[in-house]
Structures are given as C-alpha cells and as structure tokens.
Amino acid sequence: MSSRARQHGAMRDALRIAGALAPHVAGKVWDDGFVRRAARDGVPARVGKLCAADVSRLLREAGWDVAIRQIEVLDHTAGTTSRARVALRGASGPDADAVPGTLFAKLAPTDLATRLFVNLMGLGANEVRFYAALREAVAPHLDVPAFYGGRVAGPGGRFVLLLEDLAADPGVELRESRPLAPAEARPAVEAIAGIQAALWRSPRFDGDLAWLKRPGAPREVEKSLYGLSVQRCLRRFGGLVPEDMQRAVHLAHTERDRLEALWARDAHAFSHGDPHLGNFYLRGGRPGFYDWQVCQIAQGTRDLAYFLVMAVDRDRLPAACRDLVGAYRDALVRGGVDARPLDTLLEQVRLHVLYVLIAVVVAAASSTLQSEAIVRSAVENVTAAFSHLDPLGAWERAR
C-alpha cells in the first residue's frame, strides 16, 4: 500500500472513530452533569465515591440478605477499569457470616481516553452481564471469582462490579510474570475446552445470551481502531518486530474482512476473548480466569491460540504445541463435541495468531491499557509465535 493510500486510510479511520465516539462523549457529559446527580443510582463514577449503602444495595440485588455499615478502600489500581480491594465493616443480617470481609470492586476508569475506549467497546457492561448470566455455567469447568453484585447505569457508561477478593485466599497463585510450562498449561487447555463443550451451539446464544458479540457482527469501529493503532505501535515497539511480522501487521488491517470470514467458520464456542497470563490464576492447582470483559462467541481455537501464545513459555511451546492442541481436541470430544481433525484445529490456531497480533497492536499503541513491560513481553511472545506457527502460511493456505 502506498503512503498516500495509508494517509487516506488513516483519515478515514480517524473520522469513523470520531463519529463512533461522539455519542459516548455526549453521554458522559450528560451523565456527569445531570443524570448521576439526579438519579443516585448507586453506581459511583470513581472508587472514592463507593459507599456502604451502594455495596449493601448491590449485595441485596445479588441475593445476599446483608447490610454493610462501613467500607474501607484498602488499595486502588487503574487500567481498563478502576480496581480496589474493599473491606466491609459492621455486616448485619441473615447472610452477614456468608459474605467475606473483603471484596474486589471494579468500576469505570477515570482516565478519559480509557473510559471512552471501554465505553466504545462495551467492556464494562459485558463483564457485568457475564457474571450475572454466565458465571454459573462456566464455574464447573474453570475457576471463576465469586460474584457479589453488579450494575450498569447512566448514559456515560458507569458500572460497578463486586467480586471475590482473590488476594485474600492464600490458595490462589497469580501467574502474571512467570510463563507456564507445557505440563502446567495442559489443565487450562482442557478447562477451556470443557467450557466450550458445555455451551457448544447453545440455544442460549439466541436467547438470554444474545448480547454476546458474535462472528458477522459489524466491526468497522474495531477495524478503524486497529488501523489507527498500527503506526503508533510500530513507533513504540518497531525495533522488536521483524520484517515479516511488520507486513502481517498491515495485512491484518487490509485483509481484516477476509480474516473475519475465515474466523467465522465453525464459530460455535463461548470464548473468554482475552486469556493471557495476566488474567490467569491457580487455586489449589485448579486453573482460573478473571477479566471477562471481551467474552464473545467465536471459533473455539481463538481462546486456545491466545492462551498458548500469551501464557505458555515461548521457548518450550514449539515442541509442545501439537500435544496441547491434541489435549484440547480430546477434551472437546469428551464433552460431546464432534471436533474437527487435529490438523484442521492446528491450522485454525496458526491463523488465530493474527488475531492475537491485532490485540497486541491495539494494546501497544496505548500508554494506558497496559504497562510497557507487559506490552513488550506480549510483542516478544507474538514474534516467537510467528517464527514457529507460521500464521502467514496458514493465511495463504486458507485463502
């Protein structure tokens, strides 16, 4: 593509994003200026405004008959959401002993750019819906934090979610900085397949789960966001990206519609959407995931590829990849799914490396979604996957 064509494409993408953001900006201004003050809907705009009455109301709505006299924010971090560990004081009522002493609260981000991104992609509402509607279907197969209440309110995209405080459980091991050995990854791969088998072609996808994003849904805004991310990503991390992968970065933009059509084939699975190492934990050896903001319907191998590339030791993955995909297929079959042949699933995994690339490029273009160290590691993981999984070869074979 010529530089002039890229300039025209960037302008088109910028205008499309601006048009998509306009109602979200207006909604946030209206929400901040009028709605939140008048409605008092129990969904604060920031962690510091969360109060005992809000927590009590959310707990009651989730079925916990308890009232909280006071809360204390123990710590507070920020990313795609505002996050805090909250201590509950003076609990009373029939369920007072059943509710833990601390909870993990997630709210809309306070950074304006991040807030607009989260609203544009519907991330907050998506996760609240997951915990309210899908957690119980997923939990038998994979550890998921317990749900204590959640709500979305206002045109500005405010939300609040109360979850189990994993940091309070000494049996929970977070694995953010240490990649998994293949043997450690296998139970997680089988758990991913177990979730997918339980919900494979579920009639709920056209019923109470119709809100889940699915193949064929309009993705013009996503494509434009990616297009605007490409040059910024390459400016920040281009030194880590080999030439063939730089070509793939551009190909993922120009050929996105064809890629989406390929990924839409056999797309019958419920998908976490972002199963990287930072969203993974172990509880007593049992694998678990949190951050279900981008859960969706997709090819089952999307989550598998994402997890293999972003969680497994990149130096040991080449020798173990086929066995891990085989373990995934075997678990699908045990769950009653008429799974595709192993070589077909391997080709899907290879092609989904381009999907992982798209996610990494968007994260790498922003200075607020992830830390530089996390993004750098993600870029290195995808680079390694390009060398041994050959996604461009899978693309050529699939066209």
C-alpha positions as CSV (number, residue, x, y, z in Angstrom):
1,M,0.0,0.0,0.0
2,S,1.4,3.5,-0.9
3,S,2.0,6.1,1.7
4,R,-0.8,8.3,0.2
5,A,-3.3,5.4,0.4
6,R,-2.2,4.8,4.1
7,Q,-2.8,8.5,4.8
8,H,-6.2,8.4,3.3
9,G,-7.0,5.2,5.2
10,A,-5.8,6.8,8.5
11,M,-8.0,9.8,7.9
12,R,-11.0,7.6,7.2
13,D,-10.3,5.6,10.3
14,A,-10.0,8.7,12.4
15,L,-13.3,10.1,11.1
16,R,-15.0,6.8,11.8
17,I,-13.7,6.6,15.3
18,A,-14.7,10.2,15.9
19,G,-18.2,9.6,14.8
20,A,-18.5,6.5,16.9
21,L,-17.1,8.3,20.0
22,A,-19.4,11.3,19.7
23,P,-22.4,9.8,21.4
24,H,-20.2,8.4,24.1
25,V,-18.7,11.8,24.8
26,A,-22.1,13.4,24.8
27,G,-23.4,10.6,27.1
28,K,-20.5,11.1,29.6
29,V,-21.0,14.9,29.7
30,W,-24.8,14.5,30.2
31,D,-24.2,11.7,32.8
32,D,-21.6,13.7,34.7
33,G,-23.5,16.9,34.6
34,F,-27.1,15.8,35.3
35,V,-28.0,12.1,35.4
36,R,-25.7,10.9,38.1
37,R,-26.6,13.7,40.5
38,A,-30.3,13.3,40.0
39,A,-30.6,9.6,39.8
40,R,-28.5,8.5,42.7
41,D,-28.5,5.0,41.2
42,G,-25.8,3.5,43.4
43,V,-23.2,3.4,40.6
44,P,-20.4,5.9,41.5
45,A,-18.0,7.3,38.9
46,R,-14.9,6.5,41.0
47,V,-13.7,4.2,43.7
48,G,-13.6,7.0,46.3
49,K,-17.3,7.6,45.9
50,L,-18.2,4.0,46.6
51,C,-20.1,3.8,49.9
52,A,-21.6,1.3,52.3
53,A,-25.1,2.0,51.0
54,D,-24.0,1.2,47.4
55,V,-22.3,-2.1,48.5
56,S,-25.3,-3.1,50.6
57,R,-27.7,-2.5,47.7
58,L,-25.6,-4.4,45.2
59,L,-25.3,-7.4,47.7
60,R,-29.1,-7.4,48.2
61,E,-29.7,-7.3,44.4
62,A,-27.4,-10.3,44.0
63,G,-29.4,-12.3,46.6
64,W,-27.3,-11.6,49.8
65,D,-29.5,-10.5,52.7
66,V,-27.0,-8.3,54.4
67,A,-26.3,-4.7,55.2
68,I,-22.9,-3.1,55.5
69,R,-22.3,-0.3,58.0
70,Q,-19.0,1.0,56.6
71,I,-16.4,0.2,53.9
72,E,-12.7,0.9,53.7
73,V,-10.7,1.0,50.5
74,L,-7.5,-1.0,51.1
75,D,-5.8,-0.3,47.8
76,H,-6.6,1.0,44.4
77,T,-5.2,0.5,40.9
78,A,-6.2,1.5,37.4
79,G,-6.1,0.1,33.9
80,T,-9.1,-0.6,31.6
81,T,-11.1,-0.4,34.9
82,S,-10.6,1.3,38.3
83,R,-10.0,-1.6,40.7
84,A,-9.9,-1.7,44.5
85,R,-9.9,-4.1,47.4
86,V,-12.6,-3.0,49.8
87,A,-13.0,-4.1,53.4
88,L,-16.6,-4.5,54.7
89,R,-17.3,-3.3,58.3
90,G,-20.3,-3.9,60.5
91,A,-22.1,-6.5,58.4
92,S,-25.6,-7.4,59.7
93,G,-28.4,-9.6,58.5
94,P,-29.1,-13.3,57.9
95,D,-26.2,-13.6,55.4
96,A,-23.7,-11.5,57.4
97,D,-21.4,-14.5,58.0
98,A,-21.6,-15.7,54.4
99,V,-20.3,-12.5,52.9
100,P,-16.5,-12.2,53.1
101,G,-14.7,-9.4,54.9
102,T,-13.1,-8.0,51.7
103,L,-14.4,-7.7,48.2
104,F,-12.8,-6.7,44.9
105,A,-14.5,-3.8,43.3
106,K,-14.3,-2.8,39.6
107,L,-15.6,0.5,38.3
108,A,-15.4,2.5,35.1
109,P,-11.9,4.0,34.5
110,T,-11.4,7.7,35.4
111,D,-8.9,8.4,32.6
112,L,-11.0,10.0,29.9
113,A,-9.4,8.2,26.9
114,T,-9.5,4.8,28.6
115,R,-13.1,5.5,29.7
116,L,-14.2,6.3,26.1
117,F,-12.4,3.2,24.8
118,V,-14.1,1.0,27.4
119,N,-17.5,2.5,26.6
120,L,-16.9,2.2,22.9
121,M,-16.2,-1.5,23.2
122,G,-18.9,-2.1,25.8
123,L,-16.3,-3.8,28.1
124,G,-17.9,-2.8,31.5
125,A,-21.4,-3.9,30.6
126,N,-20.1,-7.1,29.0
127,E,-18.4,-8.2,32.2
128,V,-21.3,-7.3,34.5
129,R,-23.5,-9.4,32.2
130,F,-21.1,-12.3,32.2
131,Y,-21.1,-12.6,36.0
132,A,-24.8,-12.2,36.2
133,A,-25.7,-14.6,33.4
134,L,-22.8,-16.9,32.6
135,R,-20.6,-17.4,35.6
136,E,-22.6,-20.4,36.9
137,A,-22.3,-22.2,33.6
138,V,-18.5,-21.6,33.4
139,A,-17.6,-22.3,37.1
140,P,-17.9,-26.1,36.9
141,H,-15.2,-26.3,34.3
142,L,-12.8,-23.4,35.3
143,D,-12.3,-21.4,38.5
144,V,-14.0,-18.0,38.3
145,P,-14.1,-15.4,41.1
146,A,-17.4,-15.4,43.1
147,F,-19.9,-12.8,42.2
148,Y,-21.4,-10.4,44.8
149,G,-23.2,-7.9,42.7
150,G,-23.0,-5.6,39.7
151,R,-24.9,-2.9,37.9
152,V,-24.6,-0.7,34.8
153,A,-26.1,2.8,34.9
154,G,-26.3,6.1,33.1
155,P,-25.5,7.2,29.5
156,G,-21.9,7.7,30.4
157,G,-21.1,4.0,30.8
158,R,-20.7,3.9,34.6
159,F,-20.6,0.4,36.1
160,V,-19.7,-1.3,39.3
161,L,-18.9,-5.0,39.9
162,L,-18.3,-6.7,43.2
163,L,-16.2,-9.9,43.1
164,E,-14.4,-12.2,45.4
165,D,-11.1,-10.8,46.6
166,L,-8.7,-13.4,45.2
167,A,-5.8,-11.8,47.2
168,A,-7.5,-12.8,50.4
169,D,-7.3,-16.5,49.5
170,P,-3.9,-18.0,50.4
171,G,-4.6,-20.9,48.0
172,V,-4.7,-18.5,45.0
173,E,-1.5,-18.2,42.9
174,L,-1.3,-15.4,40.3
175,R,1.0,-16.1,37.4
176,E,1.4,-12.7,35.8
177,S,5.2,-12.8,35.5
178,R,6.1,-16.5,35.1
179,P,5.0,-18.3,31.9
180,L,3.5,-21.7,32.1
181,A,5.4,-24.9,31.3
182,P,3.5,-27.1,28.8
183,A,2.6,-29.5,31.6
184,E,1.2,-26.6,33.7
185,A,-0.8,-25.3,30.6
186,R,-2.5,-28.6,29.9
187,P,-5.2,-28.4,32.6
188,A,-6.0,-24.9,31.5
189,V,-6.3,-26.0,27.9
190,E,-8.6,-28.8,28.9
191,A,-10.7,-26.5,31.0
192,I,-11.1,-24.1,28.1
193,A,-12.4,-27.0,26.0
194,G,-14.7,-28.0,28.9
195,I,-16.4,-24.6,28.9
196,Q,-16.8,-24.6,25.2
197,A,-18.2,-28.1,25.1
198,A,-20.8,-27.2,27.8
199,L,-22.0,-24.2,25.8
200,W,-21.3,-25.5,22.2
201,R,-24.0,-24.3,19.8
202,S,-26.0,-23.3,22.9
203,P,-29.6,-22.2,22.2
204,R,-29.0,-19.5,24.8
205,F,-26.8,-17.7,22.2
206,D,-30.1,-16.7,20.5
207,G,-31.9,-16.2,23.8
208,D,-30.7,-14.7,27.1
209,L,-27.1,-14.5,25.8
210,A,-28.0,-12.7,22.5
211,W,-25.9,-9.7,23.8
212,L,-22.7,-11.7,23.2
213,K,-20.7,-10.4,20.2
214,R,-20.5,-13.0,17.5
215,P,-19.0,-13.5,14.1
216,G,-20.7,-11.4,11.4
217,A,-21.3,-8.5,13.8
218,P,-20.3,-5.1,12.5
219,R,-16.6,-4.5,13.3
220,E,-16.0,-1.2,11.4
221,V,-15.1,0.6,14.6
222,E,-12.7,-2.2,15.7
223,K,-11.1,-2.2,12.3
224,S,-10.6,1.6,12.4
225,L,-9.2,1.5,15.9
226,Y,-6.7,-1.1,14.8
227,G,-5.8,1.0,11.7
228,L,-5.1,4.0,13.9
229,S,-3.0,1.8,16.3
230,V,-0.6,0.4,13.7
231,Q,1.8,3.3,13.2
232,R,1.8,4.2,16.9
233,C,2.6,0.6,17.8
234,L,5.4,0.4,15.3
235,R,6.9,3.7,16.5
236,R,6.9,2.4,20.1
237,F,8.0,-1.2,19.6
238,G,9.1,-1.5,15.9
239,G,12.6,-2.5,17.0
240,L,11.1,-5.7,18.4
241,V,9.1,-6.5,15.3
242,P,10.8,-8.4,12.4
243,E,10.0,-7.5,8.8
244,D,7.6,-10.4,8.1
245,M,5.6,-9.5,11.2
246,Q,5.5,-5.9,10.2
247,R,4.0,-7.0,6.9
248,A,1.5,-9.0,8.9
249,V,0.6,-6.0,11.0
250,H,-0.5,-4.2,7.8
251,L,-2.1,-7.3,6.3
252,A,-4.3,-7.7,9.4
253,H,-5.8,-4.3,8.6
254,T,-6.1,-4.5,4.8
255,E,-7.4,-8.1,4.9
256,R,-9.5,-7.9,8.1
257,D,-12.8,-8.7,6.4
258,R,-11.4,-11.9,4.8
259,L,-9.8,-12.9,8.1
260,E,-13.1,-12.4,9.9
261,A,-14.8,-14.6,7.4
262,L,-12.3,-17.3,8.0
263,W,-12.7,-17.0,11.7
264,A,-16.4,-17.2,11.4
265,R,-16.3,-20.8,10.2
266,D,-17.3,-23.3,12.9
267,A,-17.7,-20.4,15.3
268,H,-19.9,-22.1,17.9
269,A,-18.0,-21.7,21.1
270,F,-18.3,-19.4,24.1
271,S,-14.9,-17.5,24.4
272,H,-13.2,-15.6,27.2
273,G,-11.7,-13.5,24.5
274,D,-8.5,-12.4,26.3
275,P,-7.0,-15.4,28.1
276,H,-3.4,-14.1,28.6
277,L,-1.2,-14.8,31.5
278,G,-2.2,-11.6,33.4
279,N,-5.8,-12.8,33.5
280,F,-4.9,-16.3,34.7
281,Y,-4.5,-17.8,38.2
282,L,-4.4,-21.1,40.0
283,R,-6.4,-22.0,43.1
284,G,-5.2,-25.2,44.7
285,G,-3.8,-26.2,41.3
286,R,-7.1,-25.6,39.5
287,P,-6.9,-23.1,36.6
288,G,-9.0,-20.0,36.6
289,F,-9.5,-16.8,34.7
290,Y,-10.8,-13.3,35.5
291,D,-11.4,-10.2,33.4
292,W,-14.2,-11.4,31.2
293,Q,-14.7,-8.0,29.6
294,V,-14.4,-9.3,26.0
295,C,-16.3,-12.6,26.3
296,Q,-17.9,-13.5,23.0
297,I,-18.9,-16.3,20.6
298,A,-16.0,-17.4,18.4
299,Q,-14.1,-20.3,17.0
300,G,-13.0,-22.4,19.9
301,T,-9.4,-22.3,18.7
302,R,-9.4,-18.5,19.2
303,D,-9.1,-18.8,23.0
304,L,-6.7,-21.8,22.6
305,A,-4.3,-19.9,20.3
306,Y,-4.5,-16.8,22.5
307,F,-3.7,-18.8,25.6
308,L,-0.9,-20.8,24.0
309,V,0.9,-17.7,22.6
310,M,0.3,-15.4,25.6
311,A,0.7,-17.7,28.6
312,V,2.9,-20.7,27.7
313,D,6.7,-20.4,27.8
314,R,7.6,-19.3,24.3
315,D,10.8,-21.3,24.1
316,R,9.0,-24.6,25.0
317,L,5.8,-24.0,23.1
318,P,7.1,-25.2,19.6
319,A,7.8,-28.7,20.8
320,A,4.6,-28.9,22.9
321,C,2.0,-27.1,20.6
322,R,0.7,-30.2,18.8
323,D,0.3,-32.2,22.0
324,L,-1.6,-29.2,23.7
325,V,-3.9,-28.8,20.7
326,G,-4.5,-32.6,20.8
327,A,-5.4,-32.3,24.5
328,Y,-7.8,-29.6,23.7
329,R,-9.4,-31.7,21.0
330,D,-9.7,-34.7,23.3
331,A,-11.4,-32.7,25.9
332,L,-13.9,-31.4,23.4
333,V,-14.7,-34.9,22.3
334,R,-15.1,-36.0,26.0
335,G,-17.6,-33.1,26.3
336,G,-19.7,-34.4,23.4
337,V,-18.4,-32.1,20.6
338,D,-17.9,-33.6,17.1
339,A,-14.5,-31.8,16.9
340,R,-12.6,-31.2,13.7
341,P,-9.4,-33.3,13.0
342,L,-6.3,-32.3,14.8
343,D,-4.6,-30.9,11.7
344,T,-7.6,-28.7,11.0
345,L,-7.5,-27.3,14.5
346,L,-3.8,-26.7,14.3
347,E,-4.4,-24.6,11.1
348,Q,-7.0,-22.6,12.9
349,V,-4.6,-22.0,15.8
350,R,-1.9,-20.8,13.4
351,L,-4.4,-18.4,11.7
352,H,-5.6,-17.0,15.1
353,V,-2.0,-15.9,15.8
354,L,-3.1,-12.9,13.5
355,Y,-6.0,-12.3,15.9
356,V,-3.5,-12.2,18.9
357,L,-1.4,-9.8,16.8
358,I,-4.3,-7.5,16.4
359,A,-5.0,-7.4,20.2
360,V,-1.3,-6.8,20.9
361,V,-1.0,-3.9,18.4
362,V,-4.0,-2.1,20.0
363,A,-2.6,-2.5,23.5
364,A,0.9,-1.5,22.3
365,A,-0.5,1.7,20.7
366,S,-1.8,2.9,24.1
367,S,0.1,4.1,27.1
368,T,-2.9,3.5,29.5
369,L,-4.2,0.0,28.7
370,Q,-1.2,-2.0,29.8
371,S,2.3,-1.2,31.2
372,E,5.2,-1.1,28.8
373,A,6.8,-4.2,30.3
374,I,3.6,-6.2,29.8
375,V,3.3,-5.0,26.2
376,R,6.9,-5.6,25.5
377,S,6.6,-9.2,26.6
378,A,3.4,-9.6,24.6
379,V,5.2,-8.4,21.4
380,E,8.0,-10.8,22.1
381,N,5.5,-13.7,22.5
382,V,3.8,-12.9,19.2
383,T,7.1,-12.6,17.5
384,A,8.1,-16.0,18.7
385,A,4.8,-17.5,17.5
386,F,5.4,-16.0,14.1
387,S,8.6,-18.0,13.8
388,H,7.2,-21.4,14.8
389,L,3.5,-21.3,14.0
390,D,3.7,-19.6,10.6
391,P,0.4,-17.7,10.6
392,L,1.1,-16.2,7.2
393,G,1.5,-19.7,5.7
394,A,-1.9,-20.6,7.3
395,W,-3.3,-17.4,5.7
396,E,-2.1,-18.4,2.3
397,R,-3.4,-21.9,2.6
398,A,-6.8,-20.7,3.8
399,R,-7.5,-18.1,1.1
